[in-house]
Each structure stands twice: as C-alpha cells, then as structure tokens.
Amino acid sequence: MVHFVILGAGECGARAAFALREKGFAGEITLVGAEPLPPYERPPLSKAGPADASDPKFIAAAEKYIENGIRLLTGFEARDLDTASRTVTLSDGNVLSYDKLLLATGAAARSFPGAQEGSRHIRSLRTHHDAAALRDAMKPGRHIAIIGGGFIGLELAATARLLGAEVTVIEGLERVLKRGVPEEIAHLLTERHRAEGVVIRCGVSIEALTEENGKALIRLSTGEAIEADLVLVGIGARPNVAIAERAGLTIDNGIAVDTYLQTSAPDVFAAGDCCSFPLSIYGGRRVRLESWRNAQEQGTLAAANMLGLNEAVSAVPWFWSDQYDMTLQISGLAEGAATHQRRELGAGAFILFHLDAGGRLIAASGIGPGNAVARDIRLAEMLIAARAHPNPAALAASDIKLKSLLAA
C-alpha cells in the first residue's frame, strides 16, 4: 500500500495528515512528532497567555487520528533521511519507508550565546512545557526580564503584567518590532506597554546572561546588571533543517522548496516554518514565514501536491498579535514600499496601506481594540492578491469603503 510519512506533528503536519484524507487519499499515513504530546496549537502559548497553559489546545481529539486512519507516533525524533532508499530512521531505531514524505519540522527558538543550557531561570518559549514554566513564574512580586522586543516578547510582557509580575523588556535595536512592523504602530504599542508599567530598554546590548543565587542576571554593556526571577529569551527562531541538510537537500533560509512545496529531492515536500518558498505576488521573492495561518494553509497545500494536484503557493502572508486589549494585524510584506497612506477607523484604530513605487498595494498594517481592523485588513489582503493599484487618496479616506476599491 502507498505510504505517506509526515515528519513534524505541529499545526502544519497535523493539518496535512487530515487534508490527505479529506482529499481522498486511501493509503497509509504516519505522522511523527518529537514531543510526547499529540499535536497542539502553538499560538495560545503566548497569545492566550501562559496562565492558560495547563491544558494544551489540541488540534484534534486522539480518536480523530484513529478514525481517519492516521498512525500518530509521538515522542520520536527523526534522525536520518535517505532519499535514495526512501527511508526515515527514528530515534528508537525504527525505519519507516515512504512513497512520499512531508517535512513539517517547524522552527526552534534561538538560544542566547553563552547562556546556561537547561537553566530553570533562563528559558525560551516554543513548547507547552516552556509555557507551563513561564506560567509558574508570572506571579505578583516576581520580576520577568524579556530579551527581544518582537511579537512573542511583547505578547508575554502583556500577559505577565496582567498577572501582576514586574516586567523589563530589553531590545538591542533602536525600537521594538523592528522587523516587519511600521514605526507608528511600534511606537503606539511601546507607549501602551509603558503605561501598563513595563520597562522597555531599546538600543542596549547584553554582555552576559548567567544564573546566580537562584536568579537570572543580565549584564549590560553599560555596566548595569538586571536581576530577574526568570529571563525569557525571545530573539527569534531558526528553522529545523538538520535532517534535510544531512540528506543533501537544498537549504536557503530553511528547506528550499518550489512554488508547489517540492524540495530538491524527488517526492519530498516541506511546509510551514521550516521552509522557504517563492512568492509570485512579490516577483518570486523567496520568503520563510513563521505564522499559524501559513502553517495551516501550507499543510493543506502540501497534501494537495503530494497527491499530484500541482497547486501553487498564492496566499498573501498574514500575521496578528494580541497585546492587552489591542490587536495588530498585518497583511502582505511591506519591505520595498515607497509610500504609505493612513486610514483612521475611529476609537484609536488605524491602518497603514503600503504602496510600492508603481502605486501597487503590497501590504497593510492595522492596529486597534479588539477586531476593529479585521474586516479592512481582510479587504486589503484581497486587494494585494489582486495586485491592485488603488487611488492613494481613496485608501486614506475613511468614508470610502475598501470594498468599492476591490470592485473597481
């Protein structure tokens, strides 16, 4: 019987397994995960807050895998991939033969250089286990220091303050959210965090990060020392490419795939955080995305292409972040924008529309309370996908509906 193997039991891998069945695949499916838990959703680790991390939000109930004939192997790492013999060797020595293989190995948190491995007081956030440890530390009277002012760092800063902990955020660049978030929005979020009591230090470098006397100690280049009950290292993630690299697959900021998610090896696909792919709406620019929706969409797309349907990557990138009562949503990639237009939505909400030199809409960034920007960001996403050249003045005019620009 035809056997499809999926390495990586996160959002992407689990979605691919179920999508294969939904699309009529009748062969064997084996889904392999390194963690002992069944597949669970990652966004709640930071977005819903570690206070809610006692029970993971499972992607599907255990019986669903059985009902769909999906063999789920948890707690096993994939050690070796032999593309010539079409086999994968697991950490227990078991060898799986495959007809087609999907690498959905995700990404791992970057560690701070020189920091003590396995420290109770210096942690990252990538797994449910990490979230549970952070939950225990986020209590009144505790001090949490966060290295890195990106999405995860700021989301956790908001959660920690809501739970009563003291919080310090340390960012080496001149502002938080430097990668992919406009300065106007980053400034607004910075001010909100400071109003909530978060100390944000930007433009400072760290000389050393150690654990001393049951505390974490951050030594800054200024000579200052910051003591914390727990330090969260949130300095980004690196794609898990080791097994692909050892097998000789092409690596380019992740496992390199084509527009159909096919790797350089026959019948081996890759999807989600671990792969980089060309985006036609940005001139074939190769990107790697770390987002829940991308993992979900590419899991479904990989399933289709493993079945020979040849469906190209076409989705517009989309990201979101919840901090306090504010939601930030970004559609598209603003890098390369020449100008932007600001649309006020009321109640403090606004959207920035980013246009390239030719007037094409390439991205939209919005922020506001609750779902204030959700509908317009969705319409902007559709305009981006249509490669529209909307009238800039109309984008800024809040009395002109975006839907009318889409119809035009």
C-alpha positions in Angstrom: 0.0 0.0 0.0 1.2 3.6 -0.7 2.7 5.1 2.4 3.0 8.9 3.1 5.1 9.9 6.0 4.9 13.4 7.7 7.8 14.5 10.0 6.6 17.1 12.4 3.3 16.9 14.4 2.5 20.6 14.8 -0.2 22.6 13.1 1.3 22.1 9.6 1.9 18.4 9.8 -1.4 17.6 11.5 -3.3 19.7 9.0 -1.6 17.9 6.1 -2.5 14.5 7.5 -6.2 15.3 7.8 -6.2 17.1 4.5 -4.9 14.0 2.7 -7.9 12.1 3.9 -10.3 14.9 3.1 -8.9 14.9 -0.5 -9.5 11.2 -0.8 -6.1 9.6 -0.1 -6.7 5.9 0.8 -3.1 4.9 1.6 -1.2 4.7 4.8 -0.3 7.9 6.7 2.2 8.1 9.5 2.6 11.4 11.5 5.7 11.6 13.6 6.2 14.1 16.4 9.2 14.7 18.7 7.2 15.9 21.6 5.3 13.3 23.7 2.0 15.2 23.4 -0.4 14.9 20.4 -0.4 17.9 18.0 -1.5 21.1 19.7 -1.9 24.7 18.6 1.1 27.0 19.2 -0.4 30.5 19.2 -2.1 30.0 22.6 1.4 29.6 24.2 1.9 33.4 24.0 -1.3 34.9 22.7 -3.8 33.4 25.2 -1.1 33.6 27.8 0.9 31.1 29.8 -1.7 31.4 32.6 -3.9 29.2 30.3 -1.2 26.8 29.5 -2.1 24.0 32.0 -4.0 22.2 29.2 -2.8 22.5 25.6 -5.3 23.2 22.9 -5.1 20.0 20.9 -5.7 20.3 17.2 -7.9 17.2 17.2 -9.0 14.6 19.7 -7.0 11.4 19.9 -9.8 9.3 18.4 -9.9 11.5 15.3 -6.5 10.2 14.3 -7.7 6.6 14.7 -11.0 7.3 12.9 -9.0 8.8 9.9 -6.5 6.0 9.8 -3.6 8.3 10.8 -0.8 6.5 12.6 0.4 9.0 15.2 3.9 8.4 16.7 4.7 10.9 19.4 8.0 11.3 21.4 10.2 10.1 18.5 12.7 12.3 16.7 13.5 11.6 13.0 17.3 11.1 12.9 18.1 10.2 9.3 16.6 10.6 5.9 17.8 8.5 3.0 16.2 9.9 -0.2 17.7 7.1 -2.4 16.2 4.3 -0.4 13.2 6.4 0.6 13.5 5.7 4.3 13.5 7.6 7.5 15.2 6.4 10.7 13.6 7.4 14.0 15.3 7.9 17.4 14.3 4.4 18.6 15.9 2.8 15.5 12.7 2.1 13.7 12.9 2.6 10.0 9.9 4.0 8.0 9.7 3.5 4.3 7.8 6.2 2.4 6.4 6.8 -1.1 6.1 10.5 -0.4 7.4 12.5 2.5 6.5 15.8 4.0 9.0 17.7 6.2 6.9 19.9 8.6 9.7 20.1 11.2 9.0 23.7 12.2 11.5 26.0 13.9 13.3 26.2 17.2 13.8 29.1 19.5 17.3 30.8 19.2 19.3 30.4 22.4 21.3 33.3 23.8 25.0 32.8 23.2 26.8 31.6 26.3 23.7 31.2 28.4 23.5 28.1 30.6 21.7 25.2 29.0 18.8 23.8 30.9 18.6 26.7 33.4 15.4 27.0 35.4 15.7 30.7 35.3 16.6 31.3 31.7 14.1 30.0 29.2 12.6 30.3 25.7 9.1 29.7 24.5 8.5 27.1 21.9 6.6 24.2 23.6 3.8 23.6 26.1 6.5 22.6 28.7 8.1 26.1 28.2 4.7 27.8 28.6 4.0 25.9 31.8 7.3 27.0 33.3 6.6 30.7 32.4 3.1 30.4 33.8 4.5 29.4 37.2 6.9 32.5 37.2 4.3 35.1 36.2 3.0 36.0 39.6 2.8 39.2 41.7 6.1 40.1 43.2 8.1 38.3 40.6 10.3 40.0 38.0 10.4 38.8 34.5 13.0 40.1 32.1 12.4 39.5 28.3 15.3 39.7 25.9 13.9 40.7 22.5 11.1 43.1 21.6 9.4 41.0 18.9 5.9 39.6 18.8 6.4 36.8 21.4 8.4 39.1 23.8 5.7 41.8 23.8 2.8 39.3 24.0 4.4 37.7 27.0 5.2 41.1 28.5 1.5 42.0 28.3 0.4 38.6 29.8 3.0 38.9 32.7 1.7 42.4 33.6 -1.9 41.3 33.6 -0.9 38.5 36.0 0.9 41.0 38.3 4.5 40.4 37.6 7.1 43.1 37.1 8.4 43.2 33.5 11.5 44.5 31.8 12.0 44.2 28.0 15.4 44.5 26.6 15.8 45.1 22.8 19.2 45.6 21.1 17.8 47.6 18.2 16.6 51.2 18.4 12.9 50.2 18.8 10.7 47.2 19.3 9.1 45.2 16.4 11.8 46.4 14.0 11.2 43.5 11.7 8.0 44.0 9.6 6.0 46.4 11.8 5.8 50.1 10.9 7.3 52.6 13.4 3.9 54.3 14.0 2.4 51.1 15.3 5.5 50.1 17.2 5.5 53.4 19.0 1.9 53.1 19.9 2.5 49.7 21.4 5.6 50.8 23.2 3.6 53.6 24.9 0.8 51.2 25.8 3.3 48.8 27.5 4.9 51.7 29.4 1.5 52.9 30.6 0.9 49.4 31.9 4.2 49.5 33.9 6.5 47.6 31.6 10.1 48.9 31.5 11.3 48.9 27.9 15.1 49.4 27.2 16.0 49.7 23.5 19.4 50.2 21.9 21.3 48.4 24.7 23.5 45.3 24.3 24.0 42.4 26.7 27.4 41.4 27.7 26.5 38.2 29.6 23.5 36.2 30.8 24.0 34.0 33.8 22.3 32.3 36.6 23.4 33.2 40.1 22.0 32.5 43.6 18.7 31.3 42.3 18.2 34.2 40.0 19.0 35.2 36.4 21.4 38.0 35.9 21.7 40.2 32.8 24.9 42.2 32.5 24.5 45.1 30.1 27.3 46.8 28.1 26.6 49.9 30.1 27.8 48.2 33.2 24.4 47.8 34.7 23.1 44.5 36.0 19.4 43.4 35.8 18.3 40.6 38.2 15.2 38.6 37.4 13.3 35.6 38.7 13.1 34.4 35.2 14.5 35.6 31.8 12.7 34.8 28.6 14.9 34.7 25.6 12.8 35.8 22.6 15.3 36.6 19.9 13.7 34.7 17.1 13.6 31.2 15.7 15.7 29.1 13.4 14.2 26.6 11.0 14.7 22.9 11.9 16.7 21.8 8.8 19.2 19.4 10.3 17.7 16.2 8.9 17.2 17.8 5.5 20.7 19.2 5.4 22.2 15.8 6.3 20.2 14.2 3.5 21.7 16.7 1.0 18.5 18.8 0.3 19.0 22.4 -0.8 18.9 24.8 2.2 18.2 28.5 1.7 16.9 30.2 4.9 15.1 27.0 5.6 14.5 23.9 3.4 14.2 25.4 -0.1 11.1 24.4 -2.0 9.5 25.5 -5.2 6.1 27.1 -5.7 4.5 23.6 -5.2 6.4 23.0 -1.9 8.6 20.4 -3.6 12.1 20.1 -2.2 15.2 19.3 -4.3 14.7 15.6 -3.6 12.1 13.6 -5.5 8.8 13.1 -3.7 10.0 15.0 -0.7 8.0 18.1 0.3 8.4 20.7 3.0 5.9 23.2 4.5 5.5 25.6 7.4 8.1 27.4 9.5 10.9 25.1 8.3 10.8 26.0 4.6 11.5 29.0 2.3 9.5 29.4 -0.9 9.0 31.8 -3.8 6.0 34.2 -3.7 4.8 35.1 -7.2 2.9 38.2 -6.0 6.3 39.6 -4.9 8.1 38.8 -8.1 9.2 35.3 -7.0 11.0 36.6 -3.9 11.9 33.8 -1.6 10.5 34.1 1.9 10.1 32.0 5.1 7.1 32.7 7.2 6.6 31.9 10.9 2.8 32.2 11.4 -0.1 30.0 12.4 -2.1 30.6 9.3 0.9 29.9 7.0 1.5 26.6 8.7 -2.2 25.7 8.4 -2.5 26.7 4.7 0.7 25.1 3.6 -0.2 21.9 5.4 -3.3 21.7 3.2 -1.4 22.8 0.1 1.3 20.2 0.7 -1.3 17.5 1.0 -2.8 18.5 -2.4 0.6 18.5 -4.1 1.6 15.2 -2.6 -1.5 13.9 -4.4 -0.3 15.5 -7.7 -2.7 18.4 -7.8 0.0 20.9 -8.6 -1.4 23.8 -6.7 1.0 26.8 -6.4 1.6 28.9 -3.3 -0.6 32.0 -3.7 -1.7 33.1 -0.2 -0.9 36.6 0.9 1.2 36.5 4.2 -0.9 37.4 7.3 0.2 37.9 10.9 -1.5 39.0 14.1 -0.6 39.8 17.7 -2.8 40.4 20.7 -1.4 42.7 23.5 -3.7 43.8 26.3 -7.0 44.8 24.5 -5.1 45.7 21.3 -4.9 43.6 18.2 -2.3 44.1 15.5 -2.9 42.6 12.1 -0.6 42.7 9.0 -1.3 41.5 5.6 1.4 41.3 2.9 5.1 42.3 3.1 5.9 46.0 3.4 9.5 45.7 2.6 10.1 47.7 -0.6 7.3 50.1 0.0 7.8 53.6 -1.3 4.9 55.4 0.4 2.1 54.7 2.8 -1.4 56.1 3.4 -3.0 56.2 6.8 -6.8 55.5 7.3 -8.4 56.4 10.6 -11.1 53.9 11.8 -12.1 55.6 15.0 -11.6 54.6 18.7 -7.9 54.8 18.2 -7.8 52.2 15.4 -6.0 52.9 12.1 -4.5 51.1 9.1 -1.4 51.9 7.1 -1.5 51.0 3.5 1.9 50.4 1.9 2.4 51.0 -1.8 5.4 50.3 -4.0 7.0 52.9 -6.4 4.5 51.9 -9.1 1.5 52.5 -6.8 0.7 48.8 -6.3 -0.6 47.9 -2.8 1.8 45.4 -1.3 0.9 45.4 2.4 -1.4 46.8 5.1 -0.7 47.2 8.8 -3.5 47.9 11.2 -4.0 48.2 15.0 -6.9 48.9 17.2 -9.0 47.5 20.1 -10.5 44.0 19.6 -11.4 43.3 16.0 -11.5 46.9 14.9 -9.2 46.4 11.9 -10.0 42.8 11.0 -12.5 43.5 8.2 -10.5 46.2 6.4 -7.3 44.1 6.7 -9.1 41.2 5.1 -10.2 43.5 2.2 -6.7 44.8 1.9 -5.5 41.3 1.6 -7.8 40.7 -1.3 -6.5 43.9 -3.0 -3.0 42.8 -2.5 -3.8 39.4 -4.0 -5.4 41.2 -7.0 -2.2 43.2 -7.4 -4.4 46.3 -7.3 -3.2 49.9 -7.8 -5.9 51.8 -5.7 -6.2 55.5 -5.6 -4.0 56.5 -2.6 -6.4 59.3 -1.6 -9.2 56.7 -1.5 -7.2 54.5 0.8 -6.8 57.3 3.3 -10.5 58.4 3.1 -12.4 56.6 5.8 -15.7 57.4 4.1 -14.8 55.5 1.0 -15.4 51.8 1.5 -12.5 49.5 0.7 -15.0 47.1 -0.9 -15.7 49.6 -3.6 -11.9 49.8 -4.4 -11.9 46.0 -4.7 -14.9 46.1 -7.0 -13.2 48.7 -9.2 
